[in-house]
């Protein structure tokens, strides 16, 4: 599966809170402690700040870590700082690997560990994203036994765009009410969401015919074609995507992820305001 190209989202300045300029380089906070946090589903391992640690299924299929380049904006390697202390109760084996250009990345049972940029301390919002990313339990097992949330969006219909009210203002959504995103690393005229991890985490908004657009959406809609025959909807020149982690109406879990993914206004501009939420 591959879709076509679009225009970049230029830096829109600083957003409040945990967001940063569009396309900003990821920040990797060194880890000196591996601890256990209790989530609504069960215990998982985390860094000293309480940020859940994940593994990537595709790392098992490669002799090297498979999350590279732009993937590291969304999924940040858990980089070790000096001697790493491990709390009692973590029975999986904590080690590390040296990644050129990245640093010394922590592993559990030889599987590289990451934090998710869409999480806050104590959250597990990245668990199960794309069916590729899983939190790790203290015993070294992936948290695939956690309850799997079933989407409450209706069945896909015709490609009809709509405007929905969100906590950060009116945003463009698909026919099911699932909000759409722009990617800050897209460059004209190419969409840079081409890697497998990106296409799974951020499915492109594809269309077979002409999309239906309400008058409230003022930016031009253009459908562009990919080399494999797929056709992607663009708004104001920007390719549109959904986020695999948004599974219920009203979800905005992709907002600000990797400091690259933002909701889209009816005028075709990225909405960089962060989403306020409780744990």
C-alpha positions as CSV (number, residue, x, y, z in Angstrom):
1,X,0.0,0.0,0.0
2,X,1.3,3.5,-0.8
3,X,-0.2,6.8,-1.3
4,X,0.9,10.0,-2.9
5,X,2.5,13.2,-2.0
6,X,1.6,16.4,-0.3
7,X,2.9,19.7,0.9
8,X,4.9,20.3,4.1
9,X,3.5,21.8,7.3
10,X,5.8,24.7,8.0
11,X,6.8,25.5,11.6
12,X,3.9,27.2,13.3
13,X,5.7,28.5,16.4
14,X,5.6,27.2,19.9
15,X,2.5,25.5,21.2
16,X,1.8,25.6,24.9
17,X,2.6,22.8,27.3
18,X,4.3,19.7,26.0
19,X,4.1,20.6,22.3
20,X,6.9,22.2,20.4
21,X,7.5,23.8,17.0
22,X,6.2,21.7,14.1
23,X,8.9,19.4,12.9
24,X,11.2,20.0,15.9
25,X,13.8,17.4,16.7
26,X,12.7,14.8,19.3
27,X,14.0,15.1,22.8
28,X,15.4,12.0,24.5
29,X,15.6,12.2,28.3
30,X,18.3,9.9,29.6
31,X,17.1,7.2,31.9
32,X,18.9,6.2,35.1
33,X,16.1,4.1,36.7
34,X,13.6,1.5,35.6
35,X,10.6,1.3,37.8
36,X,7.1,-0.2,37.9
37,X,3.9,1.8,37.4
38,X,0.4,0.6,38.0
39,X,-2.0,1.4,35.1
40,X,-5.7,0.8,34.8
41,X,-4.9,-2.5,33.1
42,X,-2.0,-3.7,35.3
43,X,1.6,-3.2,36.1
44,X,4.1,-2.1,33.4
45,X,7.7,-1.0,33.5
46,X,8.5,2.7,33.2
47,X,11.4,5.1,33.4
48,X,12.1,7.2,36.5
49,X,9.5,9.8,35.4
50,X,6.8,7.1,35.1
51,X,6.8,7.0,31.3
52,X,5.7,3.6,30.1
53,X,8.4,1.6,28.2
54,X,7.3,-0.2,25.0
55,X,8.8,-2.7,22.5
56,X,8.3,-2.7,18.8
57,X,7.2,-6.0,17.1
58,X,9.3,-5.2,14.0
59,X,12.5,-5.1,16.1
60,X,12.1,-8.9,16.4
61,X,12.4,-9.2,12.6
62,X,15.6,-7.3,12.3
63,X,19.2,-7.7,13.6
64,X,19.1,-4.0,14.3
65,X,16.5,-1.7,15.8
66,X,13.8,-1.2,13.1
67,X,12.5,2.1,14.5
68,X,14.8,4.7,12.8
69,X,14.6,8.2,11.3
70,X,11.2,9.8,11.7
71,X,9.9,6.9,13.8
72,X,12.1,8.2,16.6
73,X,10.0,11.3,16.8
74,X,6.9,9.3,17.8
75,X,8.7,6.5,19.7
76,X,11.7,7.8,21.6
77,X,14.5,5.3,22.4
78,X,15.0,4.8,26.1
79,X,18.5,6.0,26.4
80,X,20.6,4.9,29.4
81,X,22.4,7.4,31.6
82,X,25.3,5.9,33.4
83,X,24.4,3.0,35.7
84,X,20.7,2.2,35.5
85,X,19.0,1.2,38.7
86,X,16.2,-1.4,38.4
87,X,13.6,-1.6,41.2
88,X,12.7,-4.8,42.9
89,X,10.0,-6.7,41.1
90,X,11.4,-6.2,37.6
91,X,12.4,-9.8,36.8
92,X,12.9,-9.4,33.0
93,X,16.6,-8.9,32.1
94,X,17.5,-5.2,31.6
95,X,20.4,-4.6,29.3
96,X,21.4,-2.1,26.5
97,X,22.6,-1.9,22.9
98,X,24.7,0.8,21.3
99,X,23.0,2.5,18.4
100,X,25.2,4.6,16.2
101,X,24.0,8.2,16.1
102,X,21.4,7.5,18.8
103,X,23.1,6.3,22.0
104,X,23.0,3.5,24.4
105,X,19.4,2.2,24.3
106,X,17.9,0.1,27.1
107,X,16.6,-3.3,26.3
108,X,14.5,-5.9,28.2
109,X,15.3,-9.4,27.4
110,X,17.3,-8.1,24.4
111,X,14.3,-6.1,23.0
112,X,14.9,-2.3,22.6
113,X,12.7,-0.1,24.8
114,X,11.0,3.1,23.8
115,X,8.7,5.7,25.3
116,X,5.7,7.1,23.4
117,X,5.6,10.8,22.8
118,X,1.8,10.8,23.1
119,X,2.0,9.5,26.7
120,X,2.2,11.4,30.0
121,X,3.5,9.7,33.2
122,X,1.4,6.7,34.1
123,X,-0.4,6.4,30.7
124,X,-0.3,3.5,28.3
125,X,-1.8,5.3,25.2
126,X,0.7,3.7,22.9
127,X,-0.2,0.1,23.9
128,X,-1.4,-1.8,20.9
129,X,-1.0,1.1,18.4
130,X,-0.9,-0.5,14.9
131,X,-0.8,-3.9,16.7
132,X,3.0,-3.3,16.7
133,X,3.7,-1.4,19.9
134,X,3.3,-3.0,23.3
135,X,4.1,-2.0,26.8
136,X,6.3,-4.4,28.8
137,X,5.3,-6.0,32.0
138,X,7.9,-6.4,34.9
139,X,8.3,-10.1,33.9
140,X,9.4,-9.3,30.4
141,X,6.1,-10.2,28.7
142,X,4.3,-7.7,26.4
143,X,1.1,-6.3,27.6
144,X,-1.0,-8.0,24.9
145,X,-3.2,-9.5,27.6
146,X,-4.4,-6.0,28.5
147,X,-8.1,-5.5,27.5
148,X,-8.2,-4.5,23.8
149,X,-10.4,-1.5,23.2
150,X,-12.9,-2.0,20.4
151,X,-13.5,1.0,18.2
152,X,-16.9,2.6,18.6
153,X,-16.7,4.4,15.2
154,X,-19.3,3.3,12.8
155,X,-18.5,1.3,9.6
156,X,-16.6,3.2,6.9
157,X,-18.8,4.8,4.4
158,X,-18.3,7.2,1.5
159,X,-15.4,9.6,1.8
160,X,-17.2,12.5,3.3
161,X,-15.3,15.2,5.2
162,X,-17.0,16.9,8.0
163,X,-16.1,19.5,10.7
164,X,-16.3,18.3,14.3
165,X,-16.0,20.3,17.6
166,X,-13.0,19.3,19.6
167,X,-11.3,20.5,22.8
168,X,-8.9,22.6,20.7
169,X,-11.5,24.0,18.3
170,X,-13.2,22.9,15.1
171,X,-11.3,20.2,13.2
172,X,-11.7,18.3,10.0
173,X,-12.8,14.6,10.3
174,X,-13.8,11.7,8.1
175,X,-17.3,10.4,7.5
176,X,-17.2,8.5,10.9
177,X,-16.2,11.6,12.9
178,X,-12.6,10.4,13.3
179,X,-10.3,13.4,13.3
180,X,-7.7,13.9,10.6
181,X,-4.1,15.0,10.9
182,X,-1.3,16.6,8.9
183,X,2.3,15.5,9.1
184,X,4.9,18.1,9.8
185,X,7.6,16.2,7.9
186,X,5.8,16.1,4.6
187,X,7.6,18.1,2.0
188,X,6.2,19.4,-1.3
189,X,5.2,17.5,-3.3
190,X,6.0,14.3,-1.4
191,X,4.4,12.6,1.5
192,X,7.1,11.4,3.8
193,X,4.9,8.9,5.6
194,X,6.1,5.9,3.6
195,X,7.8,3.5,6.1
196,X,5.7,0.6,7.3
197,X,5.5,1.9,10.9
198,X,4.1,5.2,9.6
199,X,1.5,3.7,7.3
200,X,0.3,1.4,10.2
201,X,0.3,4.1,12.9
202,X,-1.1,6.9,10.5
203,X,-3.3,5.4,7.8
204,X,-3.8,7.8,4.9
205,X,-7.2,9.0,4.1
206,X,-7.8,7.2,0.8
207,X,-10.7,7.6,-1.6
208,X,-12.1,5.7,-4.6
209,X,-14.3,8.5,-5.9
210,X,-14.7,12.2,-5.3
211,X,-15.0,13.2,-1.6
212,X,-18.0,15.1,-0.4
213,X,-17.0,18.3,1.3
214,X,-19.3,20.7,3.4
215,X,-19.2,24.4,2.9
216,X,-17.6,24.9,6.3
217,X,-14.3,23.5,4.9
218,X,-12.8,26.4,3.0
219,X,-9.4,25.0,2.0
220,X,-9.3,23.3,-1.4
221,X,-9.6,19.6,-1.6
222,X,-7.5,17.7,-4.1
223,X,-7.2,13.9,-4.6
224,X,-3.7,12.8,-5.5
225,X,-2.6,9.4,-6.9
226,X,0.2,7.2,-5.8
227,X,2.4,4.9,-7.9
228,X,0.4,1.8,-6.7
229,X,-2.9,3.3,-7.8
230,X,-4.1,4.5,-4.4
231,X,-5.6,7.9,-4.1
232,X,-5.2,10.2,-1.0
233,X,-7.2,13.2,0.0
234,X,-5.4,16.4,0.6
235,X,-6.6,19.6,2.2
236,X,-5.0,22.8,1.2
237,X,-2.3,20.7,-0.4
238,X,-1.6,18.7,2.8
239,X,-2.1,14.9,2.7
240,X,-4.6,13.8,5.4
241,X,-4.2,10.9,7.8
242,X,-6.0,9.2,10.7
243,X,-4.3,7.9,13.8
244,X,-4.5,4.2,14.7
245,X,-4.7,5.1,18.4
246,X,-7.9,7.1,18.0
247,X,-10.7,4.5,18.5
248,X,-13.6,6.4,20.0
249,X,-15.4,9.5,18.8
250,X,-13.8,12.5,20.5
251,X,-10.3,10.9,20.7
252,X,-7.5,13.2,20.0
253,X,-4.6,10.9,20.9
254,X,-2.6,11.7,17.9
255,X,-2.5,15.5,18.6
256,X,1.1,16.7,19.0
257,X,2.6,13.2,18.7
258,X,6.3,13.4,17.8
259,X,5.8,17.2,17.6
260,X,4.9,16.4,14.0
261,X,1.2,15.4,13.9
262,X,-1.5,17.9,14.3
263,X,-5.3,18.3,13.8
264,X,-6.4,20.3,10.8
265,X,-8.6,23.3,10.8
266,X,-11.4,23.8,8.2
267,X,-9.0,26.4,6.6
268,X,-6.4,23.7,6.1
269,X,-4.0,24.9,8.8
270,X,-2.5,22.7,11.6
271,X,-4.0,23.2,15.0
272,X,-0.9,23.1,17.4
273,X,-2.8,23.7,20.6
274,X,-2.1,20.9,23.0
275,X,-4.9,18.8,24.5
276,X,-5.4,19.2,28.2
277,X,-6.2,15.9,29.8
278,X,-6.1,14.1,33.2
279,X,-4.2,10.9,33.7
